[in-house]
Amino acid sequence: MKYLCQVWFDGAILDAMTQEEKAELDTNSLNYDKDLAESGHMIVAQALQPPTSAVTVRVRDGDTSVTDGPFAETKEALGGFILIEAKDLNDAIRIAAGIPLAKLGAIEVRPIHEFAAQ
C-alpha cells in the first residue's frame, strides 16, 4: 500500500537552529531518504518552500480567487512530504517515526486512495 507522510513543523524551530544544526538535520534527512530508497519504501520525497511563498486558490460559483499565504493560520505548517510503499499502516508508522523531523514536529501518515480503473 502507498502512504503519504506529511511533515509538519513550526518554522520558528528551524529559524532558531544554528547553521551546523540545520546542516546536520539536512544530512540526516537525505541519508534517511537514501535508506528508504535502498529498502524499496521510497516513492518520492520533497521539501516545500516556506508558507509565506504559498497562495491559496478557491473557486466558488465559477469565480476563482487567489490569496497570498496558507489557508489556515497555524503554528505548524506543511514542510514537505514523503510518498512511501509499506506493507500496512504499522509499517508506515515505523517508517514515519524514522523521519528526522518527527523529533521537531509531527508526521501525518495517510493511506493513498487508489481509484479503480474504469
TORPAZA-291459 format. One record per residue: residue in one letter; x negated, y negated, z of N, C-alpha, C in turn; residue number from 0. Coordinates in steps of 0.02 Angstrom, whole numbers, plus 32768, in hexadecimal, padded with zeros to 4 digits. Last residue first. Layout:
N
ATOM  res  n_c1  n_c2  n_c3  ca_c1  ca_c2  ca_c3  c_c1  c_c2  c_c3    n
ATOM    A     X     Y     Z      X      Y      Z     X     Y     Z  NUM
...
//
This chain:
118
ATOM  res  n_c1  n_c2  n_c3  ca_c1  ca_c2  ca_c3  c_c1  c_c2  c_c3    n
ATOM    Q  8244  7F82  7D1A   8286   7F8C   7CFC  8282  7F93  7CB1  117
ATOM    A  81E5  7FB3  7DA7   81E7   7F9F   7D60  822C  7FAE  7D44  116
ATOM    A  8201  7F74  7E4A   8205   7FAC   7E1C  8209  7F92  7DD5  115
ATOM    F  818F  7F13  7EA5   81CD   7F16   7E7F  81CA  7F51  7E4F  114
ATOM    E  814D  7F1D  7F42   8143   7F35   7EFE  8186  7F39  7EDB  113
ATOM    H  811A  7EAD  7FB5   8157   7ECC   7F9A  814A  7EDD  7F51  112
ATOM    I  8098  7EC6  8026   80AB   7EAC   7FE4  80EA  7ED2  7FCD  111
ATOM    P  809D  7EA6  80D6   809E   7ED5   809D  80B4  7EB1  805D  110
ATOM    R  8033  7E39  812C   8075   7E42   8110  8072  7E72  80D5  109
ATOM    V  7FE7  7DF6  81B6   7FE4   7E2F   8188  802B  7E3B  816F  108
ATOM    E  7F93  7D69  81E4   7FD6   7D84   81D9  7FD1  7DBA  81A5  107
ATOM    I  7F1E  7D46  8258   7F25   7D66   8217  7F6C  7D82  8213  106
ATOM    A  7EE6  7CB1  82A8   7F13   7CEB   82A5  7F15  7D05  825E  105
ATOM    G  7E4E  7C7A  82EC   7E93   7C6A   82D9  7EBE  7CA8  82DC  104
ATOM    L  7DD5  7CAB  8313   7DE1   7C63   831C  7E2A  7C50  830F  103
ATOM    K  7DD0  7D30  82F8   7DB7   7D1B   833A  7DC5  7CD2  8348  102
ATOM    A  7DF4  7D38  8276   7E25   7D50   82A7  7E11  7D3C  82ED  101
ATOM    L  7D87  7D18  8228   7DB1   7CE1   8240  7DE9  7CF7  826E  100
ATOM    P  7D53  7D9B  8207   7D32   7D70   8238  7D5E  7D36  8253   99
ATOM    I  7DB8  7E27  8204   7DAC   7DE8   81E2  7D8F  7DB7  8215   98
ATOM    G  7DDD  7E96  824C   7D96   7E8D   823E  7D86  7E4C  821B   97
ATOM    A  7E66  7E96  8250   7E42   7E87   828E  7DF8  7E7C  8283   96
ATOM    A  7E85  7EC2  81CF   7E8F   7E7C   81E1  7E69  7E68  8220   95
ATOM    I  7E6B  7F4C  81DE   7E43   7F24   81AF  7E48  7EDA  81C1   94
ATOM    R  7ECE  7F6E  823A   7E88   7F7A   824A  7E5B  7F4F  821E   93
ATOM    I  7F3F  7F4D  81EE   7F31   7F28   822C  7EE8  7F31  8240   92
ATOM    A  7F35  7FAE  818A   7F32   7F67   8178  7F22  7F3C  81B6   91
ATOM    D  7F49  8021  81D7   7F09   8018   81B3  7F00  7FCE  81A1   90
ATOM    N  7FCD  8009  81FE   7F99   800F   8230  7F54  8005  8212   89
ATOM    L  8010  800C  8182   800C   7FCE   81A8  7FD5  7FD1  81DC   88
ATOM    D  7FAA  8071  8111   7FE8   8061   8135  7FDD  8021  815D   87
ATOM    K  7F3C  806F  80BE   7F67   80AA   80BC  7FA9  809F  80DF   86
ATOM    A  7F22  7FDA  805B   7F1B   8000   8099  7F4B  803B  8098   85
ATOM    E  7ED8  7F5C  8002   7EF9   7F9C   7FFA  7EEC  7FC2  803B   84
ATOM    I  7EEE  7EA8  8010   7ECC   7EE8   801C  7EF8  7F23  8008   83
ATOM    L  7EC7  7E05  7FFD   7EF6   7E37   7FE7  7ED2  7E7A  7FEA   82
ATOM    I  7EAE  7D84  8067   7E8D   7DC0   804E  7EC5  7DF1  803B   81
ATOM    F  7EA5  7CD1  806E   7ECA   7D10   806E  7E9D  7D48  8053   80
ATOM    G  7EA4  7C34  80C7   7E8E   7C63   8094  7EB7  7CA3  8098   79
ATOM    G  7EDF  7BDF  811E   7E9C   7BCF   8108  7E82  7BFD  80D1   78
ATOM    L  7F6E  7B94  8151   7F56   7BCC   812A  7F13  7BB9  810C   77
ATOM    A  7F59  7B48  81F3   7F6B   7B45   81AC  7F4F  7B83  8189   76
ATOM    E  7F91  7B14  8292   7F6E   7B45   8269  7F87  7B3F  8222   75
ATOM    K  7FE5  7AAB  82B8   7F9E   7AA8   82C8  7F76  7AD7  829C   74
ATOM    T  8057  7A6C  823D   8043   7A9C   8271  7FFA  7A93  827F   73
ATOM    E  80D0  7A34  81E2   809C   7A16   820C  808C  7A47  8245   72
ATOM    A  80F0  7A7B  8143   80FB   7A7A   818C  80C0  7A59  81AF   71
ATOM    F  80C0  7A62  80BF   8107   7A5B   80D0  8110  7A51  811B   70
ATOM    P  8029  7A02  80A4   804F   7A40   80B1  8096  7A30  80C5   69
ATOM    G  8014  797C  8028   800A   79A0   8067  8035  79DE  806E   68
ATOM    D  8088  7919  7FCE   8044   7927   7FE2  8044  794E  8023   67
ATOM    T  810E  795C  7F71   80F9   7937   7FAB  80B1  7949  7FBB   66
ATOM    V  817C  7957  7EEC   8139   796B   7F01  8124  793D  7F3A   65
ATOM    S  8213  7996  7EAB   81F0   7964   7ED4  81AE  7982  7EEA   64
ATOM    T  8281  79AB  7E26   8243   79C1   7E44  8226  7987  7E6D   63
ATOM    D  832A  79D7  7E11   82F9   79A1   7E1A  82BC  79BB  7E3F   62
ATOM    G  8386  7A3F  7E13   8363   7A30   7DD5  832F  79F9  7DD9   61
ATOM    D  83AC  7A46  7E98   83DC   7A30   7E66  83BA  7A1B  7E26   60
ATOM    R  8307  7A3F  7EC3   834B   7A3E   7EDF  8379  7A21  7EA9   59
ATOM    V  826A  7A7B  7EDD   829B   7A6F   7EA8  82E0  7A75  7EC7   58
ATOM    R  81CF  7A47  7F20   8213   7A5D   7F2C  823D  7A4F  7EEE   57
ATOM    V  8128  7A58  7F50   8156   7A4F   7F18  819A  7A6D  7F2C   56
ATOM    T  80A5  7A0C  7FA1   80DF   7A36   7FAA  8111  7A25  7F73   55
ATOM    V  7FF4  7A14  7F96   8032   79F2   7F85  806A  7A24  7F8F   54
ATOM    A  7F56  7A09  7FEE   7F92   7A2C   7FD7  7FC8  79FB  7FBF   53
ATOM    S  7EEB  79D4  802B   7EE7   79D7   7FE2  7F27  79F4  7FC3   52
ATOM    T  7F02  79E3  80B1   7F06   799F   8096  7F03  799E  804A   51
ATOM    P  7EE3  7A69  80CC   7F29   7A56   80C0  7F31  7A0F  80A3   50
ATOM    P  7E48  7A91  8072   7E6F   7A7C   80AD  7EB6  7A66  809B   49
ATOM    Q  7E45  7B1F  8000   7E31   7ADB   8012  7E5C  7AC6  804E   48
ATOM    L  7E34  7BCC  802E   7E59   7B94   8014  7E3A  7B52  8029   47
ATOM    A  7DE1  7C60  7FF7   7DE9   7C2B   8029  7E0F  7BF2  8007   46
ATOM    Q  7E12  7D04  7FC8   7E05   7CBF   7FB5  7E0D  7C92  7FF2   45
ATOM    A  7E05  7DA7  7F8A   7E02   7D7B   7FC4  7DF1  7D35  7FAC   44
ATOM    V  7E4C  7E41  7F4E   7E33   7DFD   7F41  7E33  7DD6  7F83   43
ATOM    I  7E3E  7EC7  7F7B   7E5A   7EB8   7F38  7E40  7E73  7F24   42
ATOM    M  7DE6  7F37  7FE1   7DED   7EF3   7FC7  7E0D  7EF2  7F83   41
ATOM    H  7DD3  7FBE  7FFF   7E0D   7F9C   801B  7E1A  7F58  7FFA   40
ATOM    G  7D5F  7FFF  7FDB   7D99   8007   7FAF  7DD8  7FE5  7FC8   39
ATOM    S  7CEB  7FE8  801C   7D15   801D   8038  7D54  8029  800D   38
ATOM    E  7CB7  7F7B  7FD6   7C94   7FBB   7FD3  7CBE  7FF5  7FEC   37
ATOM    A  7D13  7F18  7FFE   7D0E   7F2B   7FB8  7CED  7F70  7FB1   36
ATOM    L  7CF8  7F11  8087   7D3B   7F26   8070  7D39  7F3C  8028   35
ATOM    D  7C73  7EE3  8083   7C82   7F24   80A1  7CC7  7F3E  808A   34
ATOM    K  7C8A  7E65  8049   7C61   7E96   8025  7C6F  7EDD  8040   33
ATOM    D  7CD3  7E29  80B0   7CF1   7E32   806E  7CCC  7E67  8046   32
ATOM    Y  7C6E  7E28  810F   7CA9   7E51   811B  7CCE  7E5D  80DA   31
ATOM    N  7C15  7DCD  80D3   7BFF   7E12   80E0  7C3B  7E40  80EC   30
ATOM    L  7C64  7D5A  80D6   7C4F   7D76   8096  7C38  7DBE  809D   29
ATOM    S  7C6D  7D4A  8162   7CA9   7D52   8139  7C98  7D72  80F6   28
ATOM    N  7BE8  7D37  8189   7C0E   7D70   81A4  7C4C  7D7E  8179   27
ATOM    T  7BCD  7CC1  8141   7BA6   7CFE   8134  7BCD  7D3B  814C   26
ATOM    D  7C28  7C68  817F   7C2B   7C75   8137  7C08  7CB6  8125   25
ATOM    L  7BF7  7C6D  8203   7C3B   7C83   81F4  7C43  7C93  81AA   24
ATOM    E  7B78  7C35  81ED   7B7D   7C79   8207  7BC3  7C96  81F9   23
ATOM    A  7B9D  7BB5  81C3   7B77   7BE0   8196  7B7B  7C29  81AC   22
ATOM    K  7BDB  7B86  8238   7C02   7B8D   81FA  7BDF  7BBC  81C9   21
ATOM    E  7B6C  7B85  828D   7BA5   7BB0   829D  7BD1  7BBB  825F   20
ATOM    E  7B1D  7B26  824B   7B04   7B6A   8254  7B3D  7B9A  8263   19
ATOM    Q  7B6B  7AB3  8256   7B5C   7ACE   8213  7B44  7B16  8218   18
ATOM    T  7BDF  7ACC  82DF   7BA0   7AB3   82C3  7B97  7AD0  827D   17
ATOM    M  7C8F  7AA8  82EA   7C57   7AD7   82E7  7C19  7AB5  82CA   16
ATOM    A  7CFA  7A54  82DF   7CD1   7A4E   831C  7C93  7A7B  831B   15
ATOM    D  7D39  7A7E  826B   7D19   7A3C   826B  7CE9  7A34  82A7   14
ATOM    L  7D71  7AF6  8298   7D39   7AF7   8268  7D14  7AB5  8267   13
ATOM    I  7DD2  7ABF  82EB   7DA1   7AEE   8307  7D64  7AF1  82D9   12
ATOM    A  7E20  7A77  8295   7DF9   7A52   82C6  7DC3  7A7E  82E6   11
ATOM    G  7E6B  7AD4  824E   7E30   7AB6   822E  7E04  7A90  825E   10
ATOM    D  7EA4  7B64  8290   7EA5   7B1C   829D  7E65  7AFF  8280    9
ATOM    F  7EDD  7BE5  821F   7EB2   7BCB   8254  7EB9  7B7F  8259    8
ATOM    W  7F05  7C7B  81CC   7F1E   7C3C   81E8  7EEE  7C25  821F    7
ATOM    V  7F06  7CDD  8145   7ED7   7CC6   8178  7EED  7C80  818E    6
ATOM    Q  7F65  7D67  811A   7F60   7D1E   8118  7F36  7D07  8153    5
ATOM    C  7F59  7DF0  80C3   7F40   7DD8   8103  7F37  7D8D  80FC    4
ATOM    L  7FC9  7E54  8074   7FAB   7E12   8072  7F98  7DFF  80B9    3
ATOM    Y  7FBA  7EFB  803B   7FCA   7ECD   8071  7FA7  7E8B  8065    2
ATOM    K  7FF0  7F8C  7FE5   7FCD   7F4C   7FE4  7FE7  7F20  801C    1
ATOM    M  7FD6  803B  8000   8000   8000   8000  7FD4  7FC2  8000    0
//
